Amino acid sequence: MGQTKFLKFAAVAATSLFVMMSAAAAQAQFDSKKFFDELRTRGYSMPASFDSKQFFEDLRTKGYSDTKKIDAKTFFDELRTRGVSGPATFDEKKFFDEMRNLGAAPTMVDMPK
């Protein structure tokens, strides 16, 4: 590989790594415990085996990220498949708006303003 091609490859690789690390850092700053504690105060219950960090890892495995966001309804549907339950009249959009204002909203969830 010539020096020019190598430099182009290195630049692309470095940019890709930076983008991936930035997305991971943003999600890492998210406090999943605070988020799920807030859900509990609003009437949600989680099975004893529920692992909030694993839940977000599973969403990432499904392809959701800061750039490919999951909508609030799908997010709660995913929670329900793991045995999480809450009030039937729960307003998901309002909840995410409030979480965003508290700085406790996951960055991978699409929250239209």
VMD Tcl script that builds the backbone (N, CA, C; Angstrom):
set m [mol new atoms 339]
animate dup $m
set s [atomselect $m all]
$s set {name element resname resid chain x y z} {
  {N N MET 1 A 0.857 -1.161 0.000}
  {CA C MET 1 A 0.000 0.000 0.000}
  {C C MET 1 A 0.907 1.228 0.000}
  {N N GLY 2 A 0.621 2.149 -0.912}
  {CA C GLY 2 A 1.417 3.366 -0.978}
  {C C GLY 2 A 1.135 4.270 0.210}
  {N N GLN 3 A 2.034 5.209 0.414}
  {CA C GLN 3 A 1.908 6.100 1.570}
  {C C GLN 3 A 0.620 6.913 1.499}
  {N N THR 4 A 0.228 7.390 0.310}
  {CA C THR 4 A -0.991 8.188 0.166}
  {C C THR 4 A -2.217 7.363 0.511}
  {N N LYS 5 A -2.268 6.123 -0.001}
  {CA C LYS 5 A -3.407 5.260 0.294}
  {C C LYS 5 A -3.456 4.930 1.778}
  {N N PHE 6 A -2.297 4.696 2.371}
  {CA C PHE 6 A -2.248 4.399 3.797}
  {C C PHE 6 A -2.760 5.585 4.619}
  {N N LEU 7 A -2.351 6.789 4.254}
  {CA C LEU 7 A -2.788 7.982 4.986}
  {C C LEU 7 A -4.298 8.170 4.863}
  {N N LYS 8 A -4.848 7.912 3.679}
  {CA C LYS 8 A -6.304 8.015 3.493}
  {C C LYS 8 A -7.009 6.969 4.352}
  {N N PHE 9 A -6.502 5.752 4.338}
  {CA C PHE 9 A -7.088 4.677 5.147}
  {C C PHE 9 A -7.021 5.029 6.632}
  {N N ALA 10 A -5.877 5.536 7.075}
  {CA C ALA 10 A -5.710 5.892 8.485}
  {C C ALA 10 A -6.678 7.006 8.882}
  {N N ALA 11 A -6.883 7.963 8.005}
  {CA C ALA 11 A -7.806 9.068 8.297}
  {C C ALA 11 A -9.236 8.555 8.422}
  {N N VAL 12 A -9.645 7.670 7.516}
  {CA C VAL 12 A -10.995 7.098 7.575}
  {C C VAL 12 A -11.151 6.259 8.834}
  {N N ALA 13 A -10.168 5.459 9.150}
  {CA C ALA 13 A -10.226 4.619 10.348}
  {C C ALA 13 A -10.313 5.467 11.609}
  {N N ALA 14 A -9.528 6.517 11.681}
  {CA C ALA 14 A -9.537 7.389 12.867}
  {C C ALA 14 A -10.877 8.093 13.005}
  {N N THR 15 A -11.442 8.552 11.901}
  {CA C THR 15 A -12.742 9.214 11.943}
  {C C THR 15 A -13.824 8.244 12.400}
  {N N SER 16 A -13.810 7.039 11.863}
  {CA C SER 16 A -14.799 6.029 12.261}
  {C C SER 16 A -14.691 5.706 13.741}
  {N N LEU 17 A -13.490 5.542 14.213}
  {CA C LEU 17 A -13.268 5.247 15.630}
  {C C LEU 17 A -13.764 6.392 16.503}
  {N N PHE 18 A -13.495 7.616 16.099}
  {CA C PHE 18 A -13.951 8.785 16.859}
  {C C PHE 18 A -15.471 8.824 16.945}
  {N N VAL 19 A -16.168 8.589 15.836}
  {CA C VAL 19 A -17.632 8.603 15.817}
  {C C VAL 19 A -18.183 7.522 16.731}
  {N N MET 20 A -17.627 6.319 16.661}
  {CA C MET 20 A -18.105 5.218 17.503}
  {C C MET 20 A -17.852 5.523 18.978}
  {N N MET 21 A -16.704 6.070 19.302}
  {CA C MET 21 A -16.386 6.373 20.702}
  {C C MET 21 A -17.256 7.507 21.227}
  {N N SER 22 A -17.572 8.486 20.385}
  {CA C SER 22 A -18.427 9.600 20.806}
  {C C SER 22 A -19.821 9.098 21.157}
  {N N ALA 23 A -20.373 8.212 20.329}
  {CA C ALA 23 A -21.701 7.661 20.595}
  {C C ALA 23 A -21.688 6.842 21.876}
  {N N ALA 24 A -20.666 6.046 22.068}
  {CA C ALA 24 A -20.577 5.227 23.280}
  {C C ALA 24 A -20.414 6.111 24.516}
  {N N ALA 25 A -19.646 7.170 24.408}
  {CA C ALA 25 A -19.448 8.063 25.548}
  {C C ALA 25 A -20.740 8.774 25.918}
  {N N ALA 26 A -21.503 9.208 24.933}
  {CA C ALA 26 A -22.766 9.891 25.217}
  {C C ALA 26 A -23.725 8.959 25.943}
  {N N GLN 27 A -23.815 7.716 25.491}
  {CA C GLN 27 A -24.697 6.765 26.150}
  {C C GLN 27 A -24.152 6.382 27.521}
  {N N ALA 28 A -22.845 6.331 27.665}
  {CA C ALA 28 A -22.251 5.979 28.952}
  {C C ALA 28 A -22.559 7.035 30.007}
  {N N GLN 29 A -22.717 8.303 29.596}
  {CA C GLN 29 A -23.036 9.366 30.535}
  {C C GLN 29 A -24.474 9.256 31.016}
  {N N PHE 30 A -25.313 8.559 30.279}
  {CA C PHE 30 A -26.705 8.372 30.648}
  {C C PHE 30 A -26.784 7.520 31.918}
  {N N ASP 31 A -27.592 7.956 32.859}
  {CA C ASP 31 A -27.727 7.267 34.143}
  {C C ASP 31 A -28.963 6.358 34.083}
  {N N SER 32 A -28.766 5.103 33.710}
  {CA C SER 32 A -29.905 4.188 33.559}
  {C C SER 32 A -30.605 3.935 34.887}
  {N N LYS 33 A -29.853 3.946 35.986}
  {CA C LYS 33 A -30.469 3.730 37.298}
  {C C LYS 33 A -31.456 4.850 37.598}
  {N N LYS 34 A -31.045 6.086 37.381}
  {CA C LYS 34 A -31.918 7.242 37.620}
  {C C LYS 34 A -33.164 7.147 36.738}
  {N N PHE 35 A -32.967 6.769 35.496}
  {CA C PHE 35 A -34.075 6.646 34.548}
  {C C PHE 35 A -35.092 5.617 35.037}
  {N N PHE 36 A -34.629 4.423 35.401}
  {CA C PHE 36 A -35.550 3.367 35.822}
  {C C PHE 36 A -36.114 3.623 37.218}
  {N N ASP 37 A -35.379 4.307 38.065}
  {CA C ASP 37 A -35.934 4.716 39.364}
  {C C ASP 37 A -37.122 5.651 39.139}
  {N N GLU 38 A -36.971 6.551 38.190}
  {CA C GLU 38 A -38.063 7.481 37.875}
  {C C GLU 38 A -39.274 6.734 37.317}
  {N N LEU 39 A -39.033 5.732 36.485}
  {CA C LEU 39 A -40.147 4.913 35.979}
  {C C LEU 39 A -40.882 4.232 37.132}
  {N N ARG 40 A -40.132 3.737 38.098}
  {CA C ARG 40 A -40.753 3.068 39.253}
  {C C ARG 40 A -41.638 4.032 40.042}
  {N N THR 41 A -41.190 5.273 40.201}
  {CA C THR 41 A -41.998 6.245 40.947}
  {C C THR 41 A -43.295 6.571 40.212}
  {N N ARG 42 A -43.344 6.258 38.928}
  {CA C ARG 42 A -44.542 6.533 38.133}
  {C C ARG 42 A -45.399 5.289 37.905}
  {N N GLY 43 A -45.149 4.261 38.704}
  {CA C GLY 43 A -46.017 3.094 38.673}
  {C C GLY 43 A -45.524 1.913 37.869}
  {N N TYR 44 A -44.319 1.981 37.344}
  {CA C TYR 44 A -43.772 0.854 36.593}
  {C C TYR 44 A -43.117 -0.141 37.543}
  {N N SER 45 A -43.184 -1.400 37.175}
  {CA C SER 45 A -42.484 -2.426 37.954}
  {C C SER 45 A -41.641 -3.270 37.014}
  {N N MET 46 A -40.497 -3.692 37.513}
  {CA C MET 46 A -39.552 -4.504 36.762}
  {C C MET 46 A -39.353 -5.821 37.494}
  {N N PRO 47 A -39.199 -6.910 36.736}
  {CA C PRO 47 A -38.886 -8.179 37.401}
  {C C PRO 47 A -37.539 -8.079 38.125}
  {N N ALA 48 A -37.368 -8.879 39.144}
  {CA C ALA 48 A -36.123 -8.862 39.917}
  {C C ALA 48 A -34.906 -9.114 39.028}
  {N N SER 49 A -35.092 -9.878 37.965}
  {CA C SER 49 A -33.973 -10.226 37.086}
  {C C SER 49 A -33.668 -9.147 36.040}
  {N N PHE 50 A -34.453 -8.073 36.004}
  {CA C PHE 50 A -34.264 -7.039 34.988}
  {C C PHE 50 A -32.935 -6.323 35.198}
  {N N ASP 51 A -32.156 -6.228 34.129}
  {CA C ASP 51 A -30.848 -5.566 34.151}
  {C C ASP 51 A -30.907 -4.391 33.176}
  {N N SER 52 A -30.966 -3.182 33.717}
  {CA C SER 52 A -31.148 -2.001 32.869}
  {C C SER 52 A -29.982 -1.797 31.902}
  {N N LYS 53 A -28.777 -2.057 32.352}
  {CA C LYS 53 A -27.628 -1.892 31.455}
  {C C LYS 53 A -27.685 -2.914 30.316}
  {N N GLN 54 A -28.083 -4.135 30.633}
  {CA C GLN 54 A -28.205 -5.168 29.605}
  {C C GLN 54 A -29.306 -4.804 28.607}
  {N N PHE 55 A -30.373 -4.188 29.109}
  {CA C PHE 55 A -31.465 -3.755 28.243}
  {C C PHE 55 A -30.937 -2.812 27.159}
  {N N PHE 56 A -30.137 -1.822 27.567}
  {CA C PHE 56 A -29.607 -0.886 26.586}
  {C C PHE 56 A -28.576 -1.544 25.674}
  {N N GLU 57 A -27.815 -2.481 26.192}
  {CA C GLU 57 A -26.888 -3.239 25.344}
  {C C GLU 57 A -27.664 -4.019 24.284}
  {N N ASP 58 A -28.783 -4.626 24.690}
  {CA C ASP 58 A -29.622 -5.372 23.752}
  {C C ASP 58 A -30.173 -4.454 22.661}
  {N N LEU 59 A -30.568 -3.245 23.041}
  {CA C LEU 59 A -31.055 -2.290 22.037}
  {C C LEU 59 A -29.944 -1.931 21.059}
  {N N ARG 60 A -28.722 -1.744 21.580}
  {CA C ARG 60 A -27.586 -1.452 20.691}
  {C C ARG 60 A -27.328 -2.632 19.744}
  {N N THR 61 A -27.471 -3.849 20.273}
  {CA C THR 61 A -27.278 -5.040 19.436}
  {C C THR 61 A -28.304 -5.076 18.301}
  {N N LYS 62 A -29.492 -4.562 18.574}
  {CA C LYS 62 A -30.542 -4.510 17.544}
  {C C LYS 62 A -30.313 -3.368 16.559}
  {N N GLY 63 A -29.285 -2.564 16.796}
  {CA C GLY 63 A -28.931 -1.510 15.850}
  {C C GLY 63 A -29.323 -0.107 16.267}
  {N N TYR 64 A -29.943 0.060 17.416}
  {CA C TYR 64 A -30.317 1.404 17.870}
  {C C TYR 64 A -29.099 2.112 18.455}
  {N N SER 65 A -29.041 3.413 18.204}
  {CA C SER 65 A -27.899 4.206 18.673}
  {C C SER 65 A -28.290 5.676 18.691}
  {N N ASP 66 A -27.321 6.530 18.927}
  {CA C ASP 66 A -27.571 7.972 18.885}
  {C C ASP 66 A -27.943 8.421 17.479}
  {N N THR 67 A -27.483 7.690 16.480}
  {CA C THR 67 A -27.769 8.069 15.094}
  {C C THR 67 A -28.949 7.304 14.508}
  {N N LYS 68 A -29.217 6.105 14.983}
  {CA C LYS 68 A -30.402 5.346 14.550}
  {C C LYS 68 A -31.265 5.158 15.794}
  {N N LYS 69 A -32.124 6.132 16.009}
  {CA C LYS 69 A -32.878 6.207 17.253}
  {C C LYS 69 A -34.102 5.295 17.251}
  {N N ILE 70 A -34.506 4.919 18.450}
  {CA C ILE 70 A -35.706 4.130 18.669}
  {C C ILE 70 A -36.797 5.096 19.140}
  {N N ASP 71 A -38.034 4.915 18.658}
  {CA C ASP 71 A -39.097 5.814 19.108}
  {C C ASP 71 A -39.610 5.355 20.475}
  {N N ALA 72 A -40.290 6.253 21.171}
  {CA C ALA 72 A -40.733 5.998 22.545}
  {C C ALA 72 A -41.643 4.774 22.630}
  {N N LYS 73 A -42.559 4.618 21.684}
  {CA C LYS 73 A -43.483 3.483 21.730}
  {C C LYS 73 A -42.723 2.167 21.607}
  {N N THR 74 A -41.812 2.086 20.658}
  {CA C THR 74 A -41.025 0.863 20.469}
  {C C THR 74 A -40.162 0.597 21.696}
  {N N PHE 75 A -39.612 1.646 22.287}
  {CA C PHE 75 A -38.810 1.514 23.503}
  {C C PHE 75 A -39.630 0.830 24.597}
  {N N PHE 76 A -40.849 1.315 24.829}
  {CA C PHE 76 A -41.689 0.720 25.864}
  {C C PHE 76 A -42.181 -0.676 25.471}
  {N N ASP 77 A -42.391 -0.913 24.181}
  {CA C ASP 77 A -42.725 -2.273 23.724}
  {C C ASP 77 A -41.582 -3.229 24.059}
  {N N GLU 78 A -40.342 -2.772 23.848}
  {CA C GLU 78 A -39.174 -3.594 24.176}
  {C C GLU 78 A -39.118 -3.879 25.682}
  {N N LEU 79 A -39.447 -2.882 26.489}
  {CA C LEU 79 A -39.476 -3.093 27.939}
  {C C LEU 79 A -40.508 -4.159 28.305}
  {N N ARG 80 A -41.693 -4.071 27.686}
  {CA C ARG 80 A -42.759 -5.030 27.999}
  {C C ARG 80 A -42.349 -6.467 27.662}
  {N N THR 81 A -41.565 -6.648 26.612}
  {CA C THR 81 A -41.133 -8.002 26.253}
  {C C THR 81 A -40.207 -8.590 27.311}
  {N N ARG 82 A -39.706 -7.741 28.200}
  {CA C ARG 82 A -38.810 -8.188 29.277}
  {C C ARG 82 A -39.514 -8.229 30.631}
  {N N GLY 83 A -40.849 -8.144 30.602}
  {CA C GLY 83 A -41.622 -8.272 31.831}
  {C C GLY 83 A -41.834 -6.988 32.599}
  {N N VAL 84 A -41.453 -5.863 32.016}
  {CA C VAL 84 A -41.673 -4.573 32.667}
  {C C VAL 84 A -43.118 -4.160 32.401}
  {N N SER 85 A -43.807 -3.701 33.441}
  {CA C SER 85 A -45.203 -3.302 33.264}
  {C C SER 85 A -45.465 -1.979 33.960}
  {N N GLY 86 A -46.476 -1.276 33.454}
  {CA C GLY 86 A -46.815 0.021 34.019}
  {C C GLY 86 A -48.255 0.379 33.747}
  {N N PRO 87 A -48.640 1.569 34.161}
  {CA C PRO 87 A -50.018 2.010 33.996}
  {C C PRO 87 A -50.439 2.061 32.521}
  {N N ALA 88 A -51.669 1.668 32.254}
  {CA C ALA 88 A -52.185 1.655 30.881}
  {C C ALA 88 A -52.281 3.063 30.299}
  {N N THR 89 A -52.477 4.051 31.136}
  {CA C THR 89 A -52.655 5.425 30.660}
  {C C THR 89 A -51.355 6.227 30.648}
  {N N PHE 90 A -50.235 5.558 30.772}
  {CA C PHE 90 A -48.929 6.216 30.838}
  {C C PHE 90 A -48.648 6.961 29.538}
  {N N ASP 91 A -48.245 8.229 29.641}
  {CA C ASP 91 A -47.930 9.064 28.477}
  {C C ASP 91 A -46.422 8.994 28.229}
  {N N GLU 92 A -46.029 8.157 27.273}
  {CA C GLU 92 A -44.616 7.912 27.004}
  {C C GLU 92 A -43.890 9.166 26.534}
  {N N LYS 93 A -44.528 9.918 25.633}
  {CA C LYS 93 A -43.895 11.129 25.114}
  {C C LYS 93 A -43.676 12.141 26.239}
  {N N LYS 94 A -44.676 12.353 27.076}
  {CA C LYS 94 A -44.548 13.290 28.191}
  {C C LYS 94 A -43.421 12.848 29.131}
  {N N PHE 95 A -43.360 11.543 29.388}
  {CA C PHE 95 A -42.307 11.018 30.256}
  {C C PHE 95 A -40.922 11.340 29.697}
  {N N PHE 96 A -40.716 11.084 28.399}
  {CA C PHE 96 A -39.409 11.350 27.805}
  {C C PHE 96 A -39.104 12.847 27.770}
  {N N ASP 97 A -40.132 13.677 27.567}
  {CA C ASP 97 A -39.915 15.129 27.627}
  {C C ASP 97 A -39.404 15.522 29.004}
  {N N GLU 98 A -40.041 14.986 30.048}
  {CA C GLU 98 A -39.627 15.295 31.417}
  {C C GLU 98 A -38.229 14.749 31.717}
  {N N MET 99 A -37.935 13.570 31.220}
  {CA C MET 99 A -36.602 12.988 31.430}
  {C C MET 99 A -35.535 13.817 30.726}
  {N N ARG 100 A -35.858 14.304 29.546}
  {CA C ARG 100 A -34.906 15.153 28.822}
  {C C ARG 100 A -34.640 16.419 29.628}
  {N N ASN 101 A -35.685 17.016 30.203}
  {CA C ASN 101 A -35.521 18.234 31.008}
  {C C ASN 101 A -34.701 17.978 32.265}
  {N N LEU 102 A -34.766 16.751 32.798}
  {CA C LEU 102 A -33.974 16.380 33.979}
  {C C LEU 102 A -32.558 15.946 33.606}
  {N N GLY 103 A -32.300 15.796 32.315}
  {CA C GLY 103 A -31.005 15.307 31.865}
  {C C GLY 103 A -30.845 13.816 32.076}
  {N N ALA 104 A -31.967 13.093 32.135}
  {CA C ALA 104 A -31.920 11.652 32.407}
  {C C ALA 104 A -32.524 10.838 31.273}
  {N N ALA 105 A -32.559 11.390 30.082}
  {CA C ALA 105 A -33.142 10.675 28.943}
  {C C ALA 105 A -32.052 9.949 28.164}
  {N N PRO 106 A -32.317 8.698 27.765}
  {CA C PRO 106 A -31.332 7.980 26.944}
  {C C PRO 106 A -31.212 8.645 25.572}
  {N N THR 107 A -30.000 8.818 25.109}
  {CA C THR 107 A -29.773 9.532 23.851}
  {C C THR 107 A -30.226 8.753 22.634}
  {N N MET 108 A -30.424 7.443 22.776}
  {CA C MET 108 A -30.830 6.647 21.616}
  {C C MET 108 A -32.337 6.692 21.358}
  {N N VAL 109 A -33.096 7.349 22.247}
  {CA C VAL 109 A -34.548 7.428 22.071}
  {C C VAL 109 A -34.893 8.716 21.345}
  {N N ASP 110 A -35.684 8.574 20.269}
  {CA C ASP 110 A -36.115 9.719 19.485}
  {C C ASP 110 A -37.184 10.465 20.264}
  {N N MET 111 A -36.904 11.723 20.566}
  {CA C MET 111 A -37.838 12.528 21.342}
  {C C MET 111 A -38.149 13.809 20.575}
  {N N PRO 112 A -39.140 13.738 19.672}
  {CA C PRO 112 A -39.476 14.947 18.918}
  {C C PRO 112 A -39.883 16.079 19.857}
  {N N LYS 113 A -39.482 17.272 19.501}
  {CA C LYS 113 A -39.799 18.428 20.356}
  {C C LYS 113 A -41.128 19.013 19.984}
}
mol reanalyze $m
mol bondsrecalc $m
mol representation Tube
mol addrep $m
